[in-house]
């Protein structure tokens, strides 16, 4: 460990402790205190090093570990403890030499992505937005419209209605910031709030660069945390029977979307062209389910 910073040393010590705890079948959850106590007991942290990792600094290092690309430590959503990320499956097909996916693969991805739309729509509805799936309305180019869009209608100060637009672009996964993220960024032309969403296993670690670019571009990041079984089905070739619900999918708001004002003329254009809203009746009917 010579030449390491205290932070790097803490990451390594915590990783060694978690590996040893797994081999020893130590019960979960592995809180920061529990990991530190185990590391001291097993002398992973030497006696002369204990003062370097007092309880307060150790808690800070554990939090940093979940956000660092130098660490394999994660804190699964909804759990009060830390663990090591599972190895990523190497089942993804390689792209052709030109870097483009075959048409059949693109169509298959779109079909699988469509499985994510309803849970995202439900999430937006829970926030008070009237939401709908608009992925198939490819108007004036593939980057023109999002996969899911929600509107929040309020009464204007001078009468009439004011509309807030929120959009979500969804992908099957995201191992790095790539074209999919910037496709979501392009929706900021007409959206007051824009999100990039992608599916991941419950214990998958999210690259720190997503937090960095989200802050830079005022973008929201949603992670659709799936059970292992649901994720395997989503990534497989047979998704016909896959239904996502709160039993196998959880929406984690990894980074909130920042509200930004949009010119009324742009809002009106989006409502007409993308959401097919051409009258007040259409506006108040959008996203409304009479059976709900």
C-alpha positions in Angstrom: 0.0 0.0 0.0 3.1 2.2 0.0 2.7 5.4 -2.1 -1.1 5.3 -1.9 -3.2 8.2 -0.6 -5.3 7.5 2.5 -8.4 7.4 0.3 -6.9 4.8 -2.0 -5.7 2.8 1.0 -9.2 3.0 2.5 -10.7 1.7 -0.7 -8.3 -1.2 -0.8 -8.8 -2.1 2.8 -12.6 -2.0 2.5 -12.4 -4.2 -0.6 -10.2 -6.8 1.1 -12.5 -6.8 4.1 -15.6 -7.2 2.0 -14.0 -10.1 0.1 -13.0 -11.7 3.4 -16.5 -11.2 4.9 -18.0 -12.9 1.8 -15.7 -15.9 2.2 -16.5 -16.1 5.9 -20.2 -15.9 5.2 -20.6 -12.8 7.4 -24.3 -11.8 7.4 -25.4 -8.6 5.7 -25.9 -5.7 5.7 -22.2 -4.7 5.7 -22.4 -1.2 7.3 -19.4 1.1 7.3 -18.9 0.4 11.0 -19.2 -3.3 10.5 -16.6 -3.3 7.7 -14.2 -1.2 9.8 -14.6 -3.4 12.9 -14.0 -6.6 10.8 -11.0 -5.1 9.2 -9.5 -4.2 12.6 -10.3 -7.6 14.1 -8.7 -9.5 11.2 -5.8 -7.0 11.1 -6.5 -5.9 7.6 -6.2 -2.5 9.2 -3.0 -2.7 11.3 -2.9 -1.4 14.9 -0.7 1.5 13.9 -3.2 2.4 11.1 -6.4 2.5 13.2 -5.9 6.2 14.0 -5.8 6.9 10.2 -9.3 5.4 9.8 -11.3 6.8 12.7 -15.1 6.1 12.5 -15.9 9.6 11.0 -13.2 9.5 8.3 -14.0 5.9 7.5 -17.7 6.7 6.8 -16.6 9.5 4.4 -14.2 7.1 2.6 -17.0 4.5 2.2 -19.3 7.1 0.7 -16.6 8.2 -1.7 -15.9 4.6 -2.6 -19.4 4.2 -4.1 -18.8 7.2 -6.4 -15.2 6.5 -7.5 -14.1 4.6 -10.6 -11.1 3.4 -8.6 -13.4 1.3 -6.4 -15.6 -1.7 -6.9 -17.7 -1.0 -3.7 -21.4 -0.2 -4.2 -24.3 0.6 -2.0 -27.4 -1.0 -3.5 -30.5 1.2 -3.7 -32.8 0.7 -0.7 -30.2 -1.1 1.4 -28.3 0.0 4.4 -25.0 -1.5 3.6 -22.1 -1.9 1.2 -20.9 -4.7 -1.0 -18.7 -5.4 -4.0 -20.1 -5.1 -7.5 -20.6 -8.3 -9.4 -18.5 -8.9 -12.5 -20.0 -7.6 -15.7 -21.3 -10.3 -18.0 -19.4 -10.6 -21.3 -22.4 -11.6 -23.3 -22.7 -8.5 -25.5 -22.3 -9.1 -29.2 -19.5 -7.2 -30.9 -20.4 -4.6 -33.5 -19.4 -5.0 -37.1 -16.2 -3.3 -38.3 -18.0 -0.1 -39.4 -19.2 0.3 -35.8 -22.9 0.1 -36.7 -25.4 -2.4 -35.3 -27.2 -4.7 -37.8 -30.8 -3.7 -38.5 -32.1 -6.9 -36.8 -30.1 -5.9 -33.7 -31.5 -2.3 -33.7 -35.0 -3.6 -34.1 -34.5 -6.0 -31.3 -33.1 -3.3 -29.0 -36.1 -1.1 -29.8 -38.5 -3.9 -28.9 -36.7 -4.5 -25.6 -36.4 -0.8 -24.8 -40.2 -0.6 -25.2 -40.5 -2.8 -22.1 -39.0 0.1 -20.0 -41.5 2.7 -21.2 -44.5 1.8 -19.0 -42.5 1.8 -15.7 -41.1 5.2 -16.6 -44.5 6.5 -17.5 -45.8 5.3 -14.2 -42.9 7.0 -12.4 -43.8 10.3 -14.1 -47.5 9.9 -13.2 -46.5 9.4 -9.6 -44.8 12.8 -9.7 -48.1 14.4 -10.9 -47.3 14.6 -14.6 -49.7 13.4 -17.3 -47.5 11.0 -19.1 -47.5 9.1 -22.4 -45.3 6.9 -24.5 -44.3 8.8 -27.7 -41.4 6.7 -28.9 -43.1 5.8 -32.2 -43.8 9.4 -33.2 -40.7 9.9 -35.3 -41.3 13.4 -36.5 -38.6 15.2 -38.5 -35.8 12.9 -37.6 -34.9 10.2 -35.1 -33.7 12.7 -32.5 -36.8 14.8 -32.7 -38.8 13.2 -29.9 -38.2 11.3 -26.7 -39.5 7.9 -25.6 -41.7 9.1 -22.8 -43.1 12.6 -22.2 -45.0 14.2 -19.4 -46.8 17.5 -19.0 -47.8 19.5 -16.0 -50.6 21.9 -16.7 -51.2 24.8 -14.3 -53.4 27.9 -14.5 -51.6 31.0 -15.8 -51.5 34.2 -13.8 -53.3 36.1 -16.6 -55.6 33.2 -17.5 -55.1 30.3 -19.9 -52.7 27.4 -19.1 -49.0 27.1 -18.5 -47.4 23.8 -19.5 -44.2 22.2 -18.1 -42.7 19.5 -20.3 -40.6 16.6 -19.0 -39.0 14.0 -21.3 -37.2 10.7 -20.9 -34.9 8.9 -23.3 -34.5 5.2 -22.3 -31.8 2.7 -23.2 -31.2 -0.9 -22.3 -28.0 -0.1 -20.5 -25.2 2.5 -20.3 -21.7 1.4 -19.5 -20.4 4.9 -20.5 -21.5 8.3 -21.7 -22.2 7.9 -25.4 -24.7 8.8 -28.1 -27.7 7.7 -26.1 -27.0 10.3 -23.4 -26.6 13.1 -25.9 -29.8 12.0 -27.7 -31.5 12.8 -24.3 -29.6 16.1 -24.1 -31.0 17.1 -27.5 -34.5 17.0 -26.1 -33.6 20.1 -23.9 -34.5 22.1 -27.0 -38.1 21.7 -26.1 -38.2 20.2 -22.6 -38.2 22.1 -19.3 -36.7 19.0 -17.7 -35.0 16.1 -19.5 -33.9 12.7 -18.3 -31.7 9.9 -19.6 -32.7 6.5 -18.3 -31.2 3.1 -18.5 -31.6 -0.4 -17.1 -29.1 -1.9 -14.6 -29.0 -4.8 -12.2 -29.8 -3.9 -8.5 -26.1 -4.1 -7.6 -24.5 -2.6 -10.7 -22.1 0.3 -10.1 -22.7 3.4 -12.1 -19.7 5.1 -13.7 -18.9 8.5 -12.0 -18.8 10.3 -15.4 -22.6 10.2 -15.5 -22.8 12.4 -12.4 -20.3 14.7 -14.0 -22.0 15.2 -17.3 -25.4 15.3 -15.7 -24.3 18.3 -13.6 -22.6 19.9 -16.6 -25.6 19.7 -18.9 -28.4 20.1 -16.3 -29.6 16.6 -17.2 -31.5 14.1 -15.0 -30.4 10.5 -14.8 -32.8 7.7 -14.0 -31.6 4.1 -13.3 -34.1 1.4 -13.8 -32.9 -1.1 -11.2 -34.0 -4.6 -12.2 -33.9 -8.0 -10.4 -31.3 -10.3 -12.0 -34.1 -12.4 -13.6 -35.8 -9.4 -15.1 -32.5 -8.0 -16.4 -31.5 -11.3 -18.0 -34.9 -11.4 -19.7 -34.6 -7.8 -20.9 -31.2 -8.5 -22.4 -32.2 -11.8 -24.0 -33.9 -12.5 -27.3 -37.3 -13.5 -25.8 -38.9 -10.6 -24.0 -42.5 -11.2 -25.1 -43.6 -12.4 -21.7 -41.5 -9.9 -19.6 -43.7 -7.5 -17.6 -42.0 -4.9 -15.5 -43.6 -3.6 -12.3 -42.7 -2.5 -8.8 -42.0 -6.1 -8.0 -39.1 -6.5 -10.3 -38.2 -2.9 -11.2 -37.3 0.2 -9.1 -36.7 3.7 -10.5 -33.7 5.4 -8.9 -33.3 9.1 -9.5 -29.5 9.1 -9.7 -29.4 12.8 -10.6 -32.4 15.2 -10.6 -33.3 17.1 -13.8 -32.9 20.9 -13.5 -35.9 23.1 -14.6 -35.1 25.4 -17.4 -37.6 27.9 -19.0 -38.6 27.3 -22.6 -40.1 29.8 -25.1 -43.9 29.4 -25.3 -43.7 29.1 -29.1 -41.3 26.1 -28.7 -43.7 24.5 -26.1 -46.6 24.9 -28.5 -44.7 23.4 -31.4 -43.8 20.3 -29.2 -47.4 19.9 -28.0 -48.7 20.0 -31.6 -46.0 18.0 -33.4 -44.9 15.4 -30.9 -47.8 15.0 -28.5 -50.5 15.6 -31.2 -52.2 18.2 -28.9 -54.1 20.6 -31.0 -56.9 21.9 -28.6 -57.5 22.5 -24.9 -59.5 19.2 -24.8 -56.5 17.4 -26.2 -54.3 19.1 -23.6 -56.4 18.0 -20.6 -57.0 14.5 -22.1 -53.3 13.7 -22.6 -52.1 11.0 -20.3 -55.5 10.6 -18.8 -56.6 7.0 -18.3 -60.4 6.9 -17.6 -60.1 3.3 -16.2 -57.5 4.3 -13.6 
